[in-house]
Amino acid sequence: MKSLVSILLGLLVFLSIASCQHSPNLTGKWQETNERGIFEFREDHTFSTVDNMGMQVSGKYNLDGQGNIRFEIQRE
């Protein structure tokens, strides 16, 4: 009986660890090396940036299952 409980407990721990999926966290400010432009990603999936030419851009972003970023740019 003890071995059955141990096996079930081990299986439960394994399944709970396997179900935890790590997703990338982009929150914060990012700057490419040797570039002036800075991206700021917020937890509410909005972003803002000032590119190398000084143009300000903002909008929303989403991550797909493969780690790619999709931007939705808002224009005035």
N, C-alpha and C positions, 0 to 999 in steps of 0.2 A: 504494500500500500504506500509506504514512504517513497519508494522509487517511482511510482506512478505520479504522486504529487510533485516530486522533484522534476520529472519529465514535463509535466503540464506547466509548472512554474517556469522552467527553462524555455518552453515553447512560447509562453506568454511574454516573457522578456524579449525573446528574439523577434516576435511579431510587433511588439511595441517599438523596438528600435528600428526595425525595417520600415515601419510606417512613417517614421519621421523623415521627411524629405527636406533636404537643404535647398533653399532658394537664394540666389545671389541678392545681396543687399547693396544697392547703389546709393543709398542715402548719404548725402554729404556733397562736398565740393571736389571736383576732379579737374585736373589740368594736365594736358599732354606735355611731355618733356619738350623744352625749347619752343613752346607756343605761348601766346598771350591769352588766348581764349580759355574761359573757365566755365564748366557745366556745374550747375547746382541741382541735385536731385533731391526731392522732398518725399517724405513718407506717404503723402496723399497722391503720389504718382503724377506730380506736376514737376516741371523743370524750367529753368531759365538759364540763359547763357549770353555771353557777349563774345562774338567771334573776333578773329584777328583783325578785322576791319573796323571794329567798334560798334557793330550792329547788334542790338539787343533782340533776342528771340526767346519766346516762351511757349509753353503748351503742356501737353500730357504725354506720358510715356508708358509703355507696357513691355513686359518681358515675355517672350514665348517659351515654350518648353525646352528649347535648345540654347537658351541664353542670349538670343538676339534681342535687340531693343527696337521697338517700333515707336516713332515719334509722331505726334499729332500737333502740328504747329498752328498757333492761333495768330491771325493777322487782324490788324485794325482796319 
